[in-house]
Amino acid sequence: MDIRFPTVPEERPRILVVDPNKTNLGVLTRRLVEAGYRVSAADCGQAAVAELHRQPIDLVLAELYMPRMSGADLARVIRGEAIWRELPVMLITGKSKPAGAVEAYEAGADDVILKPFHFEVLFARIERRLDRARTLQRLREDNAVLDARIVERAIQIGELKDQLAEVKSKASR
């Protein structure tokens, strides 16, 4: 589904909104754009997966109860792919069935939000999930730098050991 939105600066996170109800999809999309997010929209789980393959997404906000592929099923697909494993997934539902929320969490959803909700609370929860994802990304990058330094130091130590062995060999002659 291709929806045109006002231009939002590229540095803002991109949220994928998934809802088969066109009214709900439109309201969520409009409110998120007004809050400054870049938004992609999908009307079913299969379209959401296609959108995930098409462009980088920072957070998925999906309806829990959808035909064919539920929000929990979508979360399972996302968690099953290494490149999306840590992508924040938030599911929304108007049904307060504990079993549905439990299934969503077991499928890998990060949050389940019950309707009706206040958009300010939704935005705060979104920001919390995005902050966590950014922190994990920074930790991964920092760990990669540290791993490279460890390898560099190990090589240096190996070279020093070789030099020391050579000096010892020359001294013993």
Buried (B, 14 or more C-beta within 10 A) or exposed (E): BEEEBEEBEEEBBBBBBBBBEEEBBBBBBEBBBEBEBBBBBBBBBBBBBEBBEEEEBBBBBBBBBBEEBBBBBBBBBBBEEEEBEBBBBBBBBEEEEEEBBEBBBEBBBBBBBEEEEEBEEBBEBBEEBBEEBEEEEEEEEEEEEEEEEEEEEEEEEEEEEEEEEEEEEEEEE
